[in-house]
Structure formats: structure tokens, C-alpha cells
Amino acid sequence: MRRAFSLVALVIGAAGLTGCQYGAYFFRDTHRPVQALDIQRDPYVRSDCLVVLMPGMLDLPDQYLEHGFIEDAMRRPGRCDFVAVDAHFAYYREGSLRRAVGEDIIVAAQARGYESIWIVGISMGGLGALLVAEEYAQVIDGIVLLAPFLGDEALVRSIEEAGGLEAWDAPEGMDRYDEDEFDDELWGWLQGYATEPSARPPLYIGVGTEDRLRPGVGLLAQVLPDERSGEAEGGHNWATWRVLWRRLLASPPWDPAAGVPRIDR
């Protein structure tokens, strides 16, 4: 539980908010199946590709619509449908996020006939996207993270002091479902992007130049190809994330016919 509440403090701090403003959010119920907003590119024909959108702290799934992310995607030629998942903080707090999203969204999408599944996460949703992708690495075709929360600041510093992700001595025997140690185990999995990247789903990551979460993002970006990481002017907010999103949509990584995808410019 300790790490879960450090997530609250860090993400709210990065956004410049006060926790008391949104007290009711933290008492929301978890539902099974997890609730989600489906957006089909063609309302009469299901695509063979699905992009799963994970919301940030304090956000609802329809904010991907309100902030223009779906509009931007639909203006581009493409073949993917979208689903925005109501994966709020309570799923993280009780340790059910991986199971709820994995079973109710990812496995269900496969059963519906989707052949390619990408997962996109913003802020806290970036953490959630990684937790799900780690568990379903053989199913997830790629990951996009915008200003993701990647764990305790002290852990990020310890990896930096060790000489970076490839040189870091990842702890062994970590329990991925231990709420107090999830980030240690997660960084152990992320180390695979430095040591064996072909065994991991392609990952794209972006962050604002003034974002408090930038150190962790930069640490992970160091082991990715240049075109798969980028920065945009701004802080921890939707305006910054939309700039990064639009860059990626110029050649969406989930559309092989679109050319080489980039988020660095």
C-alpha cells in the first residue's frame, strides 16, 4: 500500500493539484468487468486492430475524447478501433489492475477477433499500461507511454547511480503482485529493453520538458531507439501530451503501412 500512495503524491504533485480537490475520486468502486468506452472507426465493421487507452490519475476515460485524442486519431488514415478503459486508482490500490484490464479488455478483445492490440497510457495510466503489458507481453503488440509514473523517485535515482538500466543489478525473486515493491519488479522487466529488446513489445515514450516525472522517463528513454522517445515543451498536462500524440499519429506505430513511426519530432 505504501507505494500506491506514493503514486498519488507524485502524480498529483506533477500535475500541480491538491488531493482534497478530488477526494471522491479515491472512493470509487471497482467493477468487473471493468467499464470502458468503445470507439469503432467504422460503426458497422470491427477492425482487426485495437488501441487500448489507459487514463491518468483523476481522469475519466471520456477525457481522451474531450482532449481531442480520438478526433486526432480518426482524422488520420488507419485501421484501428479504440477503447478507453475506466481503470481508476482503486484498481491499483487493491492490486487488481492487471487482472481486470487483462481479462476484461485484452483477452476479451482477442475473443472478439482483434489481431493486433496496442496499449497507450498517460501518467498513472502509463504505469498501468506497463503492468498489463508485462503480464500479457505475448499478446500486446506495442506500448505508448506519455509522462508515465514509473515508481518511487529513490528507486529511479538508485538505477541512475548504478550507471543506468543496463548496469543496474535488478533484485531477484520479486513478487509482481506485492503492492509495496511493484516498481522494483517492474523496472526489472523494463531492463529487458536494454538487454533483450526483441523479447519486449515495441515501446514509445514521451514527456514534457517541465514534467516532474521526467527523470524516470529519461532513464527508460536512454535504452530505446532515438525515434521512440521524445519531449515536448510543457508540463504534466493534456496540452503537452497532445503534442506528443500528434507526432506519433503522423506515422502511427500500429499501422505498418504508415511508414517509420517517430515521437522524437
SEKE-631039 format. One record per residue: chain; x, y, z of N, C-alpha, C in turn; residue in three letters. Coordinates in steps of 0.001 Angstrom, whole numbers, plus 500000, padded with zeros to 6 digits. Layout:
<atoms>
(A; (X; Y; Z); (X; Y; Z); (X; Y; Z); ALA) ...
</atoms>
This chain:
<atoms>
(A; (500821; 498787; 500000); (500000; 500000; 500000); (500859; 501269; 500000); MET) (A; (502055; 501161; 500597); (502926; 502337; 500681); (503213; 502912; 499305); ARG) (A; (503593; 502071; 498331); (503944; 502565; 497012); (502723; 503114; 496286); ARG) (A; (501566; 502533; 496546); (500354; 503026; 495893); (500093; 504477; 496271); ALA) (A; (500302; 504817; 497523); (500030; 506188; 497931); (501171; 507133; 497553); PHE) (A; (502380; 506600; 497339); (503427; 507457; 496779); (503079; 507830; 495351); SER) (A; (502375; 506950; 494646); (501879; 507251; 493303); (500928; 508439; 493354); LEU) (A; (500025; 508455; 494328); (499088; 509568; 494483); (499847; 510877; 494665); VAL) (A; (500802; 510879; 495580); (501528; 512103; 495880); (502324; 512594; 494681); ALA) (A; (503008; 511673; 493992); (503852; 512076; 492878); (503045; 512558; 491681); LEU) (A; (502000; 511815; 491328); (501238; 512199; 490142); (500469; 513484; 490374); VAL) (A; (499852; 513618; 491541); (499138; 514861; 491839); (500125; 516025; 491917); ILE) (A; (501303; 515770; 492498); (502312; 516821; 492569); (502796; 517240; 491200); GLY) (A; (502971; 516274; 490320); (503438; 516579; 488966); (502429; 517421; 488209); ALA) (A; (501150; 517219; 488528); (500100; 517972; 487853); (499797; 519291; 488542); ALA) (A; (500411; 519536; 489701); (500178; 520780; 490411); (498812; 520858; 491054); GLY) (A; (498267; 519706; 491476); (496931; 519670; 492066); (497018; 519423; 493562); LEU) (A; (495909; 519586; 494254); (495825; 519239; 495669); (494856; 518083; 495821); THR) (A; (495238; 517087; 496619); (494434; 515877; 496750); (493016; 516133; 497221); GLY) (A; (492816; 517134; 498083); (491482; 517369; 498636); (490489; 517826; 497576); CYS) (A; (490988; 518324; 496440); (490096; 518777; 495377); (489296; 517632; 494774); GLN) (A; (489835; 516428; 494882); (489248; 515295; 494171); (489031; 514107; 495101); TYR) (A; (488668; 514379; 496350); (488529; 513328; 497347); (487628; 512185; 496927); GLY) (A; (486494; 512487; 496290); (485538; 511440; 495913); (486137; 510446; 494938); ALA) (A; (487087; 510888; 494145); (487705; 510007; 493151); (488303; 508766; 493806); TYR) (A; (488924; 508948; 494958); (489645; 507851; 495600); (488734; 506851; 496287); PHE) (A; (487433; 507112; 496292); (486480; 506178; 496912); (485579; 505524; 495874); PHE) (A; (485985; 505554; 494619); (485197; 504921; 493568); (485246; 503397; 493713); ARG) (A; (484181; 502740; 493255); (484126; 501280; 493284); (484845; 500696; 492074); ASP) (A; (485374; 499507; 492261); (485921; 498760; 491128); (484835; 497826; 490604); THR) (A; (484764; 497700; 489295); (483733; 496882; 488656); (484380; 495774; 487842); HIS) (A; (483701; 494641; 487772); (484072; 493569; 486865); (482832; 493122; 486114); ARG) (A; (482873; 493161; 484782); (484031; 493609; 484008); (484290; 495098; 484173); PRO) (A; (485548; 495478; 483996); (485903; 496881; 484113); (485158; 497671; 483033); VAL) (A; (484671; 498845; 483398); (483908; 499654; 482456); (484832; 500316; 481438); GLN) (A; (484331; 500503; 480223); (485161; 501059; 479161); (484283; 501718; 478117); ALA) (A; (484889; 502627; 477379); (484211; 503353; 476314); (484761; 502864; 474976); LEU) (A; (483930; 502200; 474178); (484349; 501656; 472881); (484144; 502693; 471776); ASP) (A; (485145; 502862; 470941); (485053; 503767; 469797); (485515; 503007; 468553); ILE) (A; (484585; 502665; 467683); (484947; 501979; 466450); (485157; 502987; 465325); GLN) (A; (486184; 502779; 464535); (486442; 503661; 463395); (485270; 503616; 462418); ARG) (A; (484763; 502428; 462172); (483565; 502230; 461360); (482522; 501583; 462262); ASP) (A; (481417; 502262; 462552); (480435; 501715; 463497); (479806; 500405; 463044); PRO) (A; (479959; 500058; 461782); (479331; 498855; 461255); (480309; 497704; 461033); TYR) (A; (481617; 498010; 461101); (482616; 496980; 460822); (483712; 497049; 461886); VAL) (A; (483945; 495943; 462572); (485022; 495893; 463539); (486356; 495791; 462812); ARG) (A; (487341; 496556; 463281); (488671; 496487; 462711); (489385; 495232; 463211); SER) (A; (490591; 494986; 462669); (491406; 493889; 463182); (492449; 494397; 464173); ASP) (A; (492439; 495721; 464455); (493427; 496349; 465339); (492699; 497145; 466427); CYS) (A; (493181; 497051; 467650); (492584; 497770; 468776); (493666; 498515; 469543); LEU) (A; (493386; 499784; 469870); (494259; 500588; 470720); (493549; 500803; 472051); VAL) (A; (494161; 500330; 473125); (493598; 500413; 474473); (494168; 501649; 475155); VAL) (A; (493300; 502540; 475643); (493708; 503798; 476255); (493509; 503743; 477768); LEU) (A; (494590; 503950; 478522); (494549; 503913; 479978); (494623; 505341; 480524); MET) (A; (493656; 505747; 481368); (493623; 507130; 481856); (494593; 507377; 482996); PRO) (A; (494884; 508656; 483198); (495746; 509048; 484292); (494973; 509223; 485592); GLY) (A; (495708; 509562; 486634); (495100; 509846; 487934); (494065; 510965; 487795); MET) (A; (492901; 510776; 488376); (491799; 511732; 488415); (491053; 511862; 487091); LEU) (A; (491488; 511125; 486070); (490858; 511238; 484755); (489825; 510135; 484526); ASP) (A; (488832; 510467; 483719); (487845; 509500; 483261); (488174; 509115; 481823); LEU) (A; (487711; 507948; 481361); (488064; 507527; 480008); (487599; 508480; 478918); PRO) (A; (486467; 509182; 479138); (485971; 510061; 478080); (486823; 511323; 477911); ASP) (A; (487814; 511519; 478800); (488692; 512678; 478616); (489628; 512504; 477421); GLN) (A; (489807; 511275; 476960); (490527; 511081; 475706); (489736; 511689; 474543); TYR) (A; (488417; 511677; 474675); (487576; 512345; 473683); (487609; 513856; 473885); LEU) (A; (487435; 514293; 475122); (487350; 515722; 475419); (488619; 516476; 475026); GLU) (A; (489761; 515818; 475128); (491030; 516488; 474828); (491524; 516225; 473414); HIS) (A; (490663; 515679; 472573); (490943; 515604; 471145); (491770; 514426; 470680); GLY) (A; (492081; 513489; 471558); (492928; 512365; 471160); (492232; 511475; 470123); PHE) (A; (490967; 511211; 470333); (490235; 510360; 469394); (489999; 511109; 468084); ILE) (A; (489657; 512375; 468176); (489471; 513186; 466967); (490744; 513193; 466131); GLU) (A; (491903; 513389; 466784); (493173; 513392; 466061); (493410; 512056; 465362); ASP) (A; (493110; 510966; 466070); (493339; 509637; 465506); (492412; 509365; 464329); ALA) (A; (491157; 509772; 464446); (490185; 509493; 463397); (490429; 510328; 462140); MET) (A; (491130; 511435; 462290); (491456; 512263; 461117); (492564; 511644; 460283); ARG) (A; (493327; 510726; 460880); (494404; 510072; 460167); (493901; 508795; 459518); ARG) (A; (494387; 508452; 458333); (494047; 507151; 457776); (494519; 506062; 458737); PRO) (A; (493763; 505034; 458885); (494166; 503976; 459798); (493156; 502865; 459853); GLY) (A; (493486; 501854; 460631); (492644; 500675; 460665); (492221; 500285; 462076); ARG) (A; (492566; 501099; 463071); (492357; 500676; 464461); (491081; 501231; 465076); CYS) (A; (490446; 500402; 465884); (489426; 500845; 466808); (490106; 501245; 468116); ASP) (A; (489328; 501906; 469000); (489873; 502354; 470279); (488945; 501935; 471410); PHE) (A; (489527; 501716; 472587); (488725; 501508; 473789); (489415; 502252; 474934); VAL) (A; (488687; 503164; 475566); (489196; 503927; 476704); (488678; 503270; 477986); ALA) (A; (489588; 502827; 478824); (489258; 501990; 479973); (489124; 502834; 481233); VAL) (A; (488101; 502569; 482030); (487910; 503283; 483291); (488740; 502616; 484391); ASP) (A; (490046; 502602; 484177); (490977; 501955; 485108); (491466; 503004; 486106); ALA) (A; (490650; 503306; 487101); (490967; 504362; 488060); (491830; 503836; 489199); HIS) (A; (492184; 504722; 490119); (493183; 504423; 491143); (492829; 503225; 492018); PHE) (A; (491547; 502986; 492279); (491177; 501892; 493178); (491668; 500543; 492677); ALA) (A; (491756; 500362; 491362); (492269; 499100; 490824); (493744; 498923; 491184); TYR) (A; (494500; 500010; 491192); (495907; 499945; 491580); (496014; 499676; 493084); TYR) (A; (495216; 500378; 493862); (495288; 500262; 495316); (495013; 498837; 495779); ARG) (A; (494025; 498175; 495183); (493681; 496826; 495615); (494455; 495741; 494867); GLU) (A; (495327; 496133; 493943); (496157; 495169; 493244); (495451; 494350; 492185); GLY) (A; (494319; 494851; 491671); (493538; 494079; 490695); (493647; 494630; 489273); SER) (A; (494489; 495645; 489073); (494555; 496318; 487774); (494931; 495360; 486653); LEU) (A; (495998; 494589; 486833); (496442; 493679; 485772); (495349; 492695; 485393); ARG) (A; (494738; 492119; 486403); (493733; 491083; 486145); (492490; 491674; 485495); ARG) (A; (492031; 492805; 486004); (490806; 493407; 485483); (490968; 493827; 484021); ALA) (A; (492025; 494577; 483726); (492231; 495043; 482354); (492641; 493882; 481456); VAL) (A; (493481; 493002; 481972); (493932; 491872; 481168); (492792; 490962; 480740); GLY) (A; (491965; 490571; 481688); (490885; 489637; 481376); (489727; 490317; 480661); GLU) (A; (489337; 491510; 481141); (488113; 492142; 480644); (488320; 492947; 479363); ASP) (A; (489557; 493343; 479094); (489827; 494145; 477889); (490709; 493380; 476904); ILE) (A; (491884; 492929; 477329); (492838; 492315; 476410); (492350; 490948; 475930); ILE) (A; (492059; 490048; 476854); (491593; 488710; 476475); (490253; 488788; 475750); VAL) (A; (489371; 489682; 476218); (488078; 489851; 475556); (488253; 490365; 474134); ALA) (A; (489228; 491241; 473913); (489485; 491758; 472557); (489949; 490645; 471626); ALA) (A; (490798; 489782; 472134); (491217; 488629; 471333); (490022; 487764; 470950); GLN) (A; (489140; 487531; 471922); (487973; 486700; 471662); (487053; 487331; 470621); ALA) (A; (487053; 488659; 470549); (486214; 489365; 469574); (486858; 489395; 468182); ARG) (A; (488082; 488931; 468071); (488713; 488833; 466767); (489787; 489856; 466465); GLY) (A; (490160; 490691; 467442); (491235; 491656; 467201); (492563; 490917; 467103); TYR) (A; (493308; 491194; 466045); (494570; 490508; 465793); (495778; 491301; 466282); GLU) (A; (495639; 492605; 466379); (496722; 493472; 466838); (496193; 494354; 467958); SER) (A; (496892; 494360; 469099); (496453; 495134; 470261); (497609; 495989; 470766); ILE) (A; (497402; 497309; 470800); (498359; 498254; 471361); (497754; 498843; 472631); TRP) (A; (498622; 499253; 473551); (498132; 499858; 474791); (498832; 501197; 475001); ILE) (A; (498028; 502221; 475295); (498507; 503591; 475479); (498177; 504022; 476902); VAL) (A; (499151; 504606; 477600); (498894; 505062; 478959); (499474; 506430; 479225); GLY) (A; (498706; 507254; 479916); (499136; 508592; 480300); (499286; 508650; 481819); ILE) (A; (500413; 509191; 482304); (500635; 509407; 483727); (500461; 508089; 484498); SER) (A; (499550; 508023; 485452); (499289; 506769; 486159); (498918; 505668; 485177); MET) (A; (498203; 506031; 484118); (497834; 505049; 483109); (499037; 504471; 482391); GLY) (A; (500154; 505205; 482374); (501383; 504665; 481809); (501902; 503507; 482642); GLY) (A; (501851; 503679; 483964); (502194; 502573; 484855); (501269; 501391; 484599); LEU) (A; (499969; 501673; 484519); (499003; 500599; 484286); (499248; 499882; 482976); GLY) (A; (499574; 500647; 481929); (499854; 500042; 480628); (501026; 499079; 480726); ALA) (A; (502063; 499454; 481469); (503225; 498581; 481625); (502890; 497341; 482445); LEU) (A; (502127; 497504; 483505); (501753; 496357; 484326); (500984; 495328; 483505); LEU) (A; (500070; 495816; 482672); (499287; 494909; 481825); (500164; 494308; 480735); VAL) (A; (501009; 495130; 480111); (501862; 494637; 479031); (502857; 493597; 479534); ALA) (A; (503342; 493786; 480746); (504262; 492795; 481318); (503575; 491441; 481452); GLU) (A; (502351; 491461; 481928); (501604; 490224; 482146); (501163; 489586; 480834); GLU) (A; (500921; 490420; 479811); (500392; 489924; 478536); (501348; 490272; 477387); TYR) (A; (502647; 490106; 477642); (503656; 490517; 476666); (503544; 489766; 475345); ALA) (A; (503017; 488556; 475363); (502876; 487785; 474129); (501641; 488189; 473335); GLN) (A; (500802; 489027; 473936); (499551; 489453; 473298); (499632; 490902; 472848); VAL) (A; (500267; 491747; 473659); (500371; 493174; 473361); (501390; 493396; 472247); ILE) (A; (500988; 494091; 471184); (501867; 494330; 470046); (502731; 495570; 470205); ASP) (A; (502377; 496453; 471128); (503186; 497639; 471342); (502619; 498503; 472449); GLY) (A; (503459; 499409; 472957); (503125; 500237; 474118); (503488; 501688; 473795); ILE) (A; (502598; 502618; 474169); (502875; 504054; 474076); (502664; 504658; 475459); VAL) (A; (503668; 505349; 475972); (503604; 505957; 477296); (503825; 507457; 477182); LEU) (A; (502920; 508236; 477763); (503071; 509688; 477805); (503159; 510115; 479265); LEU) (A; (504312; 510654; 479641); (504572; 511089; 481019); (504173; 510025; 482030); ALA) (A; (504659; 508792; 481887); (504236; 507733; 482797); (504842; 507862; 484184); PRO) (A; (504084; 507476; 485195); (504626; 507293; 486537); (505324; 505940; 486541); PHE) (A; (506621; 505932; 486878); (507412; 504705; 486791); (507955; 504246; 488134); LEU) (A; (507379; 504752; 489209); (507782; 504260; 490518); (508446; 505313; 491382); GLY) (A; (508920; 504838; 492505); (509482; 505683; 493544); (510701; 506462; 493044); ASP) (A; (510785; 507736; 493406); (511902; 508580; 492965); (513239; 508032; 493439); GLU) (A; (513268; 507476; 494653); (514518; 506932; 495190); (515005; 505755; 494357); ALA) (A; (514079; 504952; 493863); (514454; 503822; 493019); (515042; 504318; 491705); LEU) (A; (514413; 505331; 491096); (514939; 505897; 489859); (516367; 506406; 490071); VAL) (A; (516595; 507101; 491192); (517940; 507616; 491476); (518942; 506481; 491652); ARG) (A; (518523; 505394; 492297); (519448; 504278; 492525); (519854; 503617; 491214); SER) (A; (518921; 503568; 490248); (519255; 502995; 488938); (520216; 503921; 488196); ILE) (A; (519964; 505228; 488288); (520873; 506198; 487669); (522271; 506073; 488260); GLU) (A; (522359; 505967; 489599); (523650; 505886; 490285); (524387; 504596; 489962); GLU) (A; (523635; 503554; 489588); (524260; 502287; 489212); (524855; 502332; 487811); ALA) (A; (524605; 503420; 487083); (525138; 503539; 485737); (524114; 503336; 484650); GLY) (A; (522836; 503336; 485027); (521778; 503180; 484036); (521116; 501822; 484111); GLY) (A; (520112; 501652; 483298); (519266; 500458; 483388); (520029; 499180; 483052); LEU) (A; (520908; 499230; 482064); (521627; 498013; 481677); (522599; 497568; 482771); GLU) (A; (523213; 498530; 483473); (524206; 498197; 484501); (523577; 497884; 485850); ALA) (A; (522340; 498284; 486061); (521663; 498116; 487344); (521517; 496642; 487690); TRP) (A; (521758; 496310; 488942); (521602; 494940; 489425); (520175; 494779; 489936); ASP) (A; (519300; 494310; 489070); (517885; 494184; 489426); (517707; 493146; 490524); ALA) (A; (516833; 493418; 491500); (516600; 492440; 492573); (515954; 491175; 492031); PRO) (A; (516308; 490050; 492613); (515751; 488772; 492191); (514637; 488349; 493134); GLU) (A; (513765; 487501; 492610); (512713; 486930; 493446); (511626; 487907; 493845); GLY) (A; (511450; 488979; 493049); (510424; 489957; 493377); (509051; 489408; 493016); MET) (A; (508065; 489712; 493855); (506682; 489311; 493603); (505973; 490454; 492895); ASP) (A; (505564; 490226; 491656); (504944; 491297; 490877); (503639; 491781; 491473); ARG) (A; (503043; 491023; 492385); (501782; 491444; 492980); (501960; 492029; 494379); TYR) (A; (503211; 492247; 494779); (503480; 492887; 496062); (503276; 494386; 495901); ASP) (A; (502252; 494934; 496521); (501906; 496348; 496332); (503033; 497269; 496750); GLU) (A; (503841; 496850; 497747); (504909; 497717; 498227); (506163; 497663; 497368); ASP) (A; (506286; 496679; 496507); (507510; 496513; 495738); (507276; 496405; 494241); GLU) (A; (506088; 496792; 493766); (505766; 496578; 492356); (506748; 497267; 491424); PHE) (A; (507258; 498443; 491815); (508105; 499189; 490891); (509491; 498566; 490751); ASP) (A; (510012; 497945; 491819); (511289; 497242; 491703); (511170; 496119; 490672); ASP) (A; (510107; 495346; 490783); (509892; 494233; 489857); (509655; 494747; 488442); GLU) (A; (508897; 495842; 488322); (508603; 496391; 487006); (509870; 496874; 486313); LEU) (A; (510744; 497568; 487038); (511996; 498021; 486435); (512868; 496830; 486049); TRP) (A; (512766; 495729; 486796); (513472; 494519; 486394); (513001; 494037; 485035); GLY) (A; (511695; 494139; 484771); (511164; 493766; 483457); (511583; 494784; 482395); TRP) (A; (511539; 496061; 482740); (511948; 497097; 481793); (513416; 496975; 481411); LEU) (A; (514223; 496387; 482286); (515636; 496191; 481972); (515810; 495368; 480695); GLN) (A; (514805; 494568; 480362); (514856; 493793; 479132); (514947; 494656; 477886); GLY) (A; (514498; 495915; 477957); (514630; 496811; 476801); (516091; 497195; 476553); TYR) (A; (516938; 497033; 477578); (518369; 497274; 477411); (519113; 495998; 477049); ALA) (A; (518689; 494864; 477591); (519439; 493626; 477436); (518906; 492704; 476347); THR) (A; (517601; 492729; 476109); (517000; 491839; 475113); (515750; 492487; 474532); GLU) (A; (515909; 493611; 473816); (514749; 494381; 473360); (513825; 493611; 472425); PRO) (A; (514339; 492658; 471673); (513487; 491905; 470748); (512473; 491030; 471482); SER) (A; (512703; 490805; 472778); (511784; 489990; 473572); (510713; 490828; 474254); ALA) (A; (510690; 492120; 473974); (509708; 493022; 474575); (508863; 493658; 473472); ARG) (A; (507610; 494022; 473774); (506808; 494750; 472783); (507458; 496101; 472471); PRO) (A; (507397; 496577; 471230); (507923; 497910; 470917); (507336; 498957; 471862); PRO) (A; (508170; 499894; 472313); (507739; 500876; 473302); (508122; 502270; 472815); LEU) (A; (507140; 503204; 472895); (507342; 504618; 472562); (507014; 505429; 473806); TYR) (A; (507849; 506445; 474093); (507663; 507187; 475338); (507934; 508674; 475114); ILE) (A; (507088; 509521; 475713); (507255; 510962; 475589); (506921; 511661; 476890); GLY) (A; (507459; 512878; 477066); (507249; 513618; 478313); (507465; 515098; 478056); VAL) (A; (506900; 515933; 478923); (507105; 517371; 478841); (508440; 517791; 479437); GLY) (A; (508990; 518873; 478916); (510291; 519347; 479393); (510260; 519828; 480840); THR) (A; (509075; 520204; 481324); (508941; 520710; 482696); (508206; 519725; 483599); GLU) (A; (508106; 518494; 483185); (507349; 517490; 483938); (508196; 516934; 485081); ASP) (A; (507606; 516849; 486256); (508315; 516322; 487418); (508680; 514842; 487241); ARG) (A; (507949; 514135; 486401); (508216; 512718; 486174); (509288; 512484; 485106); LEU) (A; (509881; 513547; 484608); (510845; 513437; 483522); (512064; 512562; 483852); ARG) (A; (512610; 512572; 485070); (513800; 511745; 485333); (513584; 510257; 485051); PRO) (A; (512473; 509708; 485511); (512212; 508292; 485258); (512016; 508006; 483784); GLY) (A; (511313; 508915; 483098); (511096; 508754; 481660); (512433; 508792; 480925); VAL) (A; (513297; 509738; 481293); (514601; 509851; 480648); (515463; 508620; 480864); GLY) (A; (515367; 508040; 482043); (516131; 506843; 482352); (515743; 505698; 481428); LEU) (A; (514451; 505515; 481206); (513990; 504464; 480306); (514303; 504814; 478853); LEU) (A; (514160; 506080; 478501); (514397; 506506; 477120); (515834; 506239; 476677); ALA) (A; (516775; 506228; 477608); (518181; 506013; 477270); (518420; 504685; 476570); GLN) (A; (517574; 503687; 476799); (517808; 502360; 476216); (516907; 502107; 475006); VAL) (A; (516162; 503127; 474583); (515282; 502983; 473423); (515907; 503632; 472190); LEU) (A; (515526; 503191; 470993); (515973; 503892; 469784); (515531; 505350; 469831); PRO) (A; (516320; 506234; 469240); (516061; 507672; 469320); (514648; 508043; 468895); ASP) (A; (514149; 507414; 467821); (512834; 507776; 467299); (511690; 507329; 468198); GLU) (A; (511996; 506530; 469219); (510945; 506020; 470091); (510817; 506784; 471401); ARG) (A; (511548; 507864; 471557); (511390; 508717; 472737); (511442; 510172; 472311); SER) (A; (510685; 511019; 473019); (510663; 512426; 472648); (510181; 513303; 473777); GLY) (A; (510432; 514590; 473633); (509980; 515594; 474596); (509233; 516689; 473865); GLU) (A; (508301; 517312; 474590); (507592; 518485; 474086); (507608; 519543; 475179); ALA) (A; (507629; 520788; 474783); (507621; 521858; 475780); (506345; 521786; 476602); GLU) (A; (506504; 521936; 477925); (505334; 521935; 478791); (505497; 521010; 479980); GLY) (A; (504437; 520952; 480776); (504464; 520163; 481991); (503590; 518932; 481911); GLY) (A; (503047; 518575; 483066); (502255; 517351; 483190); (500793; 517693; 482908); HIS) (A; (500453; 517812; 481620); (499107; 518247; 481262); (498737; 517755; 479870); ASN) (A; (497446; 517846; 479564); (496923; 517316; 478312); (497455; 518055; 477085); TRP) (A; (497704; 519352; 477217); (498207; 520111; 476070); (499561; 519569; 475610); ALA) (A; (500433; 519268; 476570); (501746; 518705; 476245); (501594; 517315; 475640); THR) (A; (500742; 516499; 476248); (500577; 515123; 475775); (499974; 515085; 474365); TRP) (A; (499117; 516066; 474057); (498514; 516057; 472722); (499559; 516377; 471644); ARG) (A; (500525; 517227; 471955); (501603; 517490; 471010); (502349; 516192; 470691); VAL) (A; (502685; 515426; 471730); (503393; 514159; 471550); (502534; 513150; 470798); LEU) (A; (501247; 513120; 471121); (500306; 512209; 470470); (500212; 512508; 468968); TRP) (A; (500139; 513771; 468635); (500034; 514139; 467220); (501300; 513788; 466456); ARG) (A; (502444; 513926; 467087); (503682; 513498; 466441); (503624; 512016; 466095); ARG) (A; (503183; 511234; 467048); (503130; 509791; 466832); (502120; 509431; 465754); LEU) (A; (501019; 510157; 465708); (499983; 509860; 464719); (500403; 510195; 463292); LEU) (A; (501479; 510939; 463129); (501963; 511219; 461779); (502316; 509918; 461059); ALA) (A; (502796; 508939; 461816); (503046; 507579; 461300); (502740; 506611; 462434); SER) (A; (501457; 506309; 462657); (501079; 505508; 463830); (501814; 504168; 463869); PRO) (A; (502405; 503828; 464994); (503168; 502581; 465069); (502307; 501335; 464920); PRO) (A; (500998; 501467; 465135); (500102; 500318; 464983); (499620; 500136; 463551); TRP) (A; (500080; 500997; 462652); (499697; 500895; 461243); (500962; 500692; 460398); ASP) (A; (501312; 499446; 460080); (502573; 499169; 459386); (502713; 499890; 458048); PRO) (A; (501616; 500252; 457416); (501685; 500896; 456108); (501975; 502395; 456204); ALA) (A; (502030; 502950; 457422); (502142; 504398; 457596); (503566; 504918; 457550); ALA) (A; (504542; 504049; 457471); (505936; 504490; 457482); (506561; 504324; 458847); GLY) (A; (507785; 504818; 459006); (508511; 504648; 460258); (507934; 505586; 461324); VAL) (A; (507388; 505042; 462417); (506806; 505894; 463456); (507878; 506580; 464283); PRO) (A; (507598; 507827; 464671); (508541; 508595; 465482); (507749; 509408; 466506); ARG) (A; (508361; 509617; 467666); (507773; 510522; 468646); (508788; 511601; 469033); ILE) (A; (509981; 511543; 468425); (511036; 512475; 468820); (510917; 513820; 468123); ASP) (A; (510036; 513905; 467086); (509856; 515215; 466447); (508529; 515242; 465694); ARG) 
</atoms>
